């Protein structure tokens, strides 16, 4: 039992139903920054107005702030108190000018929220509640203000001073100091405020908008990194044009700045006119960035730019509406990325990510609706449900309404709510009004948590020559929700003639009841069902399709996702059977993979995705009790059999897809992907020269994609070349933090039995630090998704992660909280592992001084279902 004096306090819970409009509005803000790494002064001048008839005091949020001065209408006052960090002033009247002054220490801000220092830069992160760490302010998204900012600093240390909006003045001061003023004409919430100061250099370009305005573009980095910004700049210009063409959205300021920062809790931030990025999503060249890195930069640059409208010009009323901007914008960046390369492969990648993260979230103790009902710490709701499932909800709207009506709805939404803070309901209502489609039942996707299950059974009525498709849906119970209502589920289906392999019919069915029967005439024989084509709904389909049906679809389905899904289901069924019974017939999978590899009409990028085995984690998701060892054994056996039985085809693909020189194009990416998948299968079959092939590729590669794939193959092996390759890689890139992150991750994901010892050693490596979120994620985050090695029967993997979380929490609670969910899946495992994982969660909850970020995640993970 915990000592009552040392027991952690239970934080307050914020409920959506308790929302009320702000008591005070702040139409305009003047901020004056006297910048220094160890002592920054912030003078804020707020024009405040009482909102409605009430006598409540002005509450200005603050976090670790102490006011040096408070003035009301120019007169210093002591008529204020601090209440849980917030500044409260009792004011008799309706409009005032409030001035405050505080002093900050950016160098000591390890939480990376508010104003902090990063490798010589001063920068900010204000979403969700970081602005209150900079100055006293009503820090909520429905308080929109126009900002005018003056920045003063030492010119040598901080020659570049950037902020939101457009620059309106600059000048020199005594003692080597200088100043710059910025004005943002668009009202914005405090979470979109941004500031950067430092020794930066710009890759400059320009873009002419659809109305003929010239916008100056700049990507700011350290001078040595300038050559690595070309891809990000191209992505920015392409996304600006795409948003005009597809959504009619034009950029609205005279300048658009991006800054790359090494220490960042997130991927990037869409601050108005000044996007701040984690360096990993800006910097790329063939020697240091993989194809996945290039693709991620393309998507994240587009995502943050698209936020200019879906997030900035129209923002969230409160944080429960977070998916209003994030789900919509993820959908937009997914469509953009699909248009830049293989749409089929992009869809497969999106669904794989959804299943790997969001489906697990929906099935665990942290399940929550797309529009949550409560939270303790809002940073914990930057989740796969908000982003990825939120995007799938928007995609379903697009499917239900069609492109033309969806565009009409988005136009109405932007026009009606420009300059406002609104809700998810406002978005759906705009879609409903513009399309004339009743979306009443569809709204359940925002309020009900959990992944719907749809049972599909296809029978054949020979006498009537009809195919009969029976559908039945259920939505599982989740924490705080049971007895769910049926959802509106858009299902794209098709029926194929088994003999001719022709698709006979394709249609969209909307499942709105618990059960539905669909009778389709014109089938003399039993057809083959393709269902949830294109992954038209984020559901789990349970069908009665046989192995021969799945093999047929893997060879003939004309929907790329349907073809991929059939192969994956065939593999899954085989693997689950092997885990449960100890044996399985690999023959159907081998033949299906053979047919795919020898089909020259297929895109190599698609082939590479189709022939990959499901991950061990995804296999575990199909089982009532996850058995990591049995899953690993079954998957290795199938991988070995595939590699050995099809060795000639893998060797042929490996040789055929070798490139003479690096190109970043869909075709070249597909070739590299298939070549490296082939290498993995050869290594999995333990062919005699697998290590030699991998090491030769490692040494001769002219790009990081091939070099890292070879390193990963060797890192999983016992070959002599393994240690040499790891040492060569480290010594070559030891001065590049982003590449060294890959070195840590490769070892943390290794399937070797000594991986736990390796990660413990890496925890003590001179290059490991808890101060940098990327490095923590590269080691601890990667290891926690290494299913077999993390879930060792002795619990050492759980202890390793918990040790890091408890050490990290006082430094950076946001990052710590985001690493906890693998421990929260404890109920999915056997009794022994359950006990070991639960003990570590109890250890976390019992820690004195625990942040509310980590407390919320751990306490919810322990809560009774």
Beta strands, then each sheet from edge to edge (+ up, - down):
strand 1: 14-15
strand 2: 24-34
strand 3: 40-50
strand 4: 58-60
strand 5: 69-72
strand 6: 75-76
strand 7: 80-83
strand 8: 86-89
strand 9: 95-104
strand 10: 114-118
strand 11: 121-125
strand 12: 145-154
strand 13: 160-163
strand 14: 166-172
strand 15: 177-188
strand 16: 195-198
strand 17: 201-208
strand 18: 214-221
strand 19: 255-261
strand 20: 268-269
strand 21: 274-278
strand 22: 314-316
strand 23: 374-375
strand 24: 420-422
strand 25: 452-461
strand 26: 466-475
strand 27: 489-496
strand 28: 503-511
strand 29: 515-521
strand 30: 528-531
strand 31: 540-543
sheet 1: 1+ 23-
sheet 2: 6+ 5- 9+ 3- 2+ 12+ 15- 14+
sheet 3: 4+ 8- 7+
sheet 4: 10+ 11- 16+ 13-
sheet 5: 17+ 18- 19- 21- 20+
sheet 6: 22+ 24+
sheet 7: 29+ 26- 25+ 31+
sheet 8: 28+ 27- 30+
end
